[in-house]
């Protein structure tokens, strides 16, 4: 049975017949057997997993993203009565941006340690701890009164939120095959666009609570959005399954099937933790830096839109609470487009092309926004929707592509953490500065122009990686023994 075969030993390093194929430094050049073909029992198993994992994982990231990005809403909430966060904390536009950026410093520093701890401490326990922590810190943001306090609390928020997204992407590799991940990543990441949509709607409603019990509406916003994260941590602790081989809700035959289908292309709960050899091999695998580079580039539009959508919309002729409400449509459209793009990328094994195409669409939206007259409000609003949908839709295929071309549990966890650390940590820092407050009357040309350039870089980088993997696959096929199918890179 699955529990007998897998529990208590390292299935990747136990000296079995597949050890070299699963852990060898030259895995990409080895030949492996064909993965179990899709069958009715397998489809039933995947559906059971989806029902248990995807809604819960998406809900976790929804709350995380809501608590991370609500500072953008708080910045302009009730600004017409001078009860917005920036005014009441006495910060300038540049000081406020520093407080936004300091979050990313904590985010960058704790990505890799967090993914290591996720494997050591079990996903359900570690993610529940992170969730309760960021909920409590978010509530604390409702009590800040000056720049120093706001900056310190934002740094703590970055530290405790750092491990969530790379942790969830890593977690999926324990449950899903390579051609199943992008669409699941999309549902999780799309919850960020959903949070962007709901965030504006929630801020609109909370804005009417201004001065209730003597508190400004932005303080209520942090308090009310932090509480659900703290409460939901309990659900994650008890209901998020860790690994297939330990899932009590799966039958023994289903555990065996889960182990079989992920033997060649998934992470293993019983695999050993990260070693220095794993670190060295991952850090010196230079192709991975191509993945890191394009994720770095897409992180600029990701972060800037997350933080400045209310300000961008306010610059389109909408004001105060109305501006909060009009942030909803761009995120709602992006949600739908993300899921469709990710499904198609996995279905056709064409992650590079989908990533590049979505990035080009995003670049076109940003370019038009930068070139249109500042008072072309309706046209620029439409371009904001296109830019948001394109930029965000390129991310799930990008992440699914990276995990699909990693071949051991330890290296998958480290590569994902490095990708998000370099990309989302370092890459999001410039995004804090590109939408300049003094360019509001001109339609933020610098911000849109930079995001356009980054999307074009993503498209070119994805196509270059696709060409590289295509050449490697041809070499693997030509070198394979007759009658044996080589394990090829995903495209």
N, C-alpha and C positions, 0 to 999 in steps of 0.2 A: 504494500500500500504506500501512498504518498508519504504518509508520516513516517513509515518505517524506512523508506528509501532516502528521504531528504533531511529529516530532522537530525540535528546533532552532528552533521558533517558538512564539509565544504564540497559542494558538488562540482566546483570549478577547479579545485586544487587537490583532489584526493588521489591523484595518480591514475584515474580511470582512463579509458581509451580516448576520451575526447579532451583531455587536459590541454594538449598542445593547441588544439583548435579553439579552445575557449579562452586560454590565458596566455598563449605564446606571444612573444613580442612581434612575431611575423604572421599573426593571425590573418591579416588582410590578404596574404598570399597563399593561405592553405585551402584545402578542399574539404568541404563538409557535405554531409548528406542532405537530402531534400527535407525541408520542414514538413511536418504533418499537414496533409492537405485539409482544406476546410471541409467540415462535415456537419450534419445536423446536430450531433452532440456538442461539437465545438461551438457552433453558432449559439446554441442554447446556453452554454457556459459563459460565453462572452456577454450575452444579454443579461444573465444573472449578475455578472460582475459590473456591468454598466449601471444597472439599477441600484446597486449598493454603493458604488464608488463615485461615479461621475457627478450626480447631483450634489453629493456631500462635498466633494473636492471643489466643485464650482462655487458652492455656497461659501466655503471657507475663503476662497480668493475674492469673491464678491465683497465680503465684509472687510477683508484686508485692504482691498483697493479703495473701498468707500472711506475707510479710516485714514488712508494715506493721502488721498486727493481732496478731501473735504476742506483743506486749508485754502484751496483755490476759491471755493465758494465763500468761505469765511472772510476772505480778503475783501470782497466787494459787497457782502451781505449788509443791507441797510446803510449803504454808504451815503445815501441822500440825506440821512439824519445824523451822519457822523458817528454811527454806532457800529461801523465795520471793524474788523480785527486790526487792520493796519493802523487806523486812526487811534483806536483805544490803547494799543500797545506802544504808541508813539514812535513807530518805526518809519523810516523812509522807504522808498521803493527798492533801493539797493540793499538796505539792511534786511528787508523782508525776503529778498531773493537769497541772501546769505543763509537765512533760517531755512529756506526751502532746500538749499544745496547741502547744508550740514546733515540733513536726513540721508543723503546719498553717500556721505563719508561713512556713516555707520553701516549703511547697506553694503558698501564695498568691502568693508573690513570683515564682516561676519558671514558672508556667503559660504565660503569653503568650510570653515569650522562647523557651520550649521548642518551642511550636508553630511559631514562625517558623523556628527552626533545623531542625525536621523537614523543612520544605519546601526549605530551602536545601541541606541536607546529605544528603538522601535518607532515607526512612523506615527502611530496613533498618540503615543505619549509625548513625543517631541513637538508635533504639530499642535496638540492641545495646549501645551505649555506656552508656545509662541503666541497662540491665539489669545489666551487669557492675558498675556503680558501686553500685547499691543492694544487690546481693548482698554486695559487699565491706564496705559500711557495716553491713549486718545482722550479718555475722560480727563486726565491731568492737563491736557492742552486747554481745556475749558477754563482752567484757573490761572493761566499766565497773565501777567500784567505788564511785562516789559520785554525788550529784545533779548536780554540774557536768558530769562526763563524760557522764552519761546524757542530759542536756539538749543538750549540744553535738552528740553523735552523732545524736540524734533530729532536730535541725535539718538536719543534712546529709542524712539519709534523706529528709526532706521535699523538699529541693531536688532530689535526683536522681530521686525518684519523681513529682515534679510533672507532668512532661510525658507520662507514660505513658498515662493514661486519655484525656485530651483528644486526645493524639496518635493513639491508636487510633481514636477516633470520627472524627477528621478523615481519617485514612487510609482508612476505609471509603468516604468520599465520592468517592475516586478510582476505586472499583471497582463501586459499587452505586447503583442508581436510588433515588429517594426512597421508593418503596413497598417497598423491599427492606432498608432499613437497620435498622429497629427490632428485627426479630428477630435480626439479626446483632449489634447492640449488646447484645441480651438474652443471647445466648450468651456474649459477652465478660463482661458484668456479672454474669451468673449464675455465672461461674467464681469471683466473689468469694464468693457464697453457698456454693459448693462448697469454697472455701478455708476459709470459716468452719467448715464441717462437718469437713473434713480436719484443720483446725488443732486442733480439740478432740481428735480421735482421735490425732493425732501427739503432742500435748502429753501425752495419757494414756500413750502408750507411752514417750516420752522421760522422763516423770516417774519411771520405774523405773530411770533411769540416774543418779539422784542420788548424787553423791560418787564416781562413777567417774573415775579419774585425778585425784581431788581437786577436781573441778569440780561445782558444783551443777547440777541438771537444767535450770534456766532458761538457764544459760550454754550447755549443749549444745543447747538448743532453737534459740537464735540461730545458732550455728555450723552445725548440720546443715541449717537451713532457708535459710541464706545461700549455701551451696555450690552447690545446683542452679541458682540464678539466674546465678551467675558462669559456670558451664559452659554453660548454655543460651544465653548471649549469643553464643557462637560459632555455634550453629545459626541464630539470628536473623540474624546478619551475612550468612550464606551462603544461607539458604533463604527468607527473607521477601521476596516480590517487591515492587518499588517501585511501578511504575505499569504499567497494561495495555500501553501502547505500547512498553514496554521488556522485556516478559516473554518470555524465550526459549522458554518452554514453551507459548506460544500460537502457533498458525499465523498467517500473515499475514491470512487471512480472518477469523480470530477477533479479531485486533487491530483490524481495520476495524470489525467488529461491535461490539466493546467501545467504540470511539470513537464510533460512530454512536448507540448507545443512551444514552450519557452526555453527548451533545453539549449537551443543554438542561438536564439536571438532575444533573450531577455535577461534581466538581472535576477539573482537568486537570494532569497532571504537567508539561506544557510551559508552563503559565500563568506569568505573571510573579509575582515575590514581592510582599509587602505594600508598599504605598506610603502616603504620608501622606494621600492622597485616600481610599484604602480605609479607613484608620483613622478619618478624620473621618466618613465616611458610615456606618460601622458604629457608632461611638460615639453618633451623633445619630439613629439609627434607634430611636425610643423604644419601639416595640412589643417590641423584644428584651428590654427591662427587665422585661416581664411574664414572659418565659421565665426570666430570671435570678432573679426573685423566687420563683417556685415551686420552682426548683432549690435555692435557698438554704434554703427551708423543709424540703424532703425530706432535705437533708443532715444535719439534726439527728438524726432517727432512724437514718439511714445510719451516721453516725460513732459515735453512742452505742451502738448495738447491736454495731457492729464491735469496740469497745473494751471494752464492759462485759458482754457476754453471759456470760462465765464468772462474773463477780460476781453478775449477776442470777440465774443458775441456782443459784449457791451460796446465794443468799438464798431459794431455793425448797425448802430442806431437803436439798440434795445437797452433798456436801463433798469438798474436795481433788480427787483424781483422778477420782472419780465425777462431780464437777461438770464436769470437762473433757469427759467422755464424753457428758453430757446436753446439751451445746451443739450436738451434731450434728443432731438431728431438725429444729429450726427452720430451719436453713440448707438442709437437704436438701429440705424442702417448698418453701421459697422458690425454689429453683432451678427446680423443675418449673413452679410457678405463673408465674414470670417469663417463661419461654420461651413458654408458652401465651398469656399476655396480650399479649406483643409481637407474636406471629404474628397474632393476631386484630386487633390495632390496625392493622397494615399492611394486612391483607387487606380490612378493611371501611373503610379510610381514616377511622378514627374514633379517632385517637390521644388526643384530648382526653377523650372519654368513658371510654376505657379507663384513662387516667391518673387521672381523677377517681374512677372506681369502685374501682380498686385502693387509692387513698388513703383512701377512706371505709372500706373493709374494714380497712385498717391502723389507722385511727383508732378503730374499734370495738374492736379487740383491745387497744389501749393503754388506752382508756377503761375497759374491763372490768377490766384489770389494776390500774388505779389505784383502782377502787372496791371490788374484792373484798377480803375480810378477808386480813390478812397470812398467816394460816396455811392459806388455801385453796390449798395447794400445787399439786395436780393441775389445778385450774381455771385458776390463774394461769399454769401452764406451757403449757396449751392456748392461752391468750390470747397468750402470747409467740410461739407458732408463727404464730397468725393475724396479729399485728401485724408480725412480720418479713416474712411472705409478702406482705402488702398493701403495706407501705412500699416494699420493694425492687422489687415488680412495677410500681410507678408510674413508675420511672425510665427504662427503655428506651423506652416510647412518648414520654416527655417529651423525650429526647435526639433520637430519630428525628424528632419534630415540628419541633424547632429546625432541624436540618440540612436538612429538607425545604423549609423556607421561607427558605433563603438561596440566593443565585443566582450567586455568583462564588467562585472558588477562594480568593482572599485573604480575602474577608469571611467565608467559612465557617470558615476556620482561626482567625481572630481571634474570631469570635462564640463558637465552641466553647470556646476558651481562656478568654474572659471569663466564659462561663457556668459553667465548672468552677472558675475562680479565685474568682469571687464566691460561687458556691454551695458547692463542695467545700472551698475555702480558708477564706473567712470563715464560711460557713454551718456548717462542722463544728466551729468553735471553741466555740460554746456547748454543743455536744453532749458535750464533754469534762467539763462541770461539772454536768449536770442529774441524773446518777445519783450522789447524795450518799452517801458511806460511812456517815454517821450515820443514814441512813434505811433501812438494810438490814433491820432488824428490823420495819419497817413496810411493807416491800414496795416501796420506791422510788416513792412516789406522785408526787413532783415530776417525776422522769424520765419516767414513763409519761404524766403529765398534759401535759407540754410536748410530747412526741411526738404525742399525740392532737391537740392544738391545731394543730401544724404540718401534720399530715396533712389536717385539715379545711381549712386555708388552701390547701394544694395543690389540693384538690378544687374549692374556690370559684374559685381563680385560673385553673385549667385551663378551667373552664366559661366564665369571663369572656373568656378569650382565644379560645375557640371561638366565642363570640357575635361578637367583634370581626372575626375572620376570615370568618365567615359573611356579615356585612354588607359587608365589602370584596369578597367574591366576587360578591355580587349587583350591586354597582356595576360591577365589571369586565365582567360579562355584559351589563349594560344599555348599556355604553359601547362594546362590541366591534362591529366592522364586521360586516355581515350575511354569514353563511356562514363566518366565521372563529372558531375556538374560542379563547378567551382562556386564558392560563396562569393557573390559579387557585391560591390558597393551599391547602395541605394542611390537613385538619382532624383 
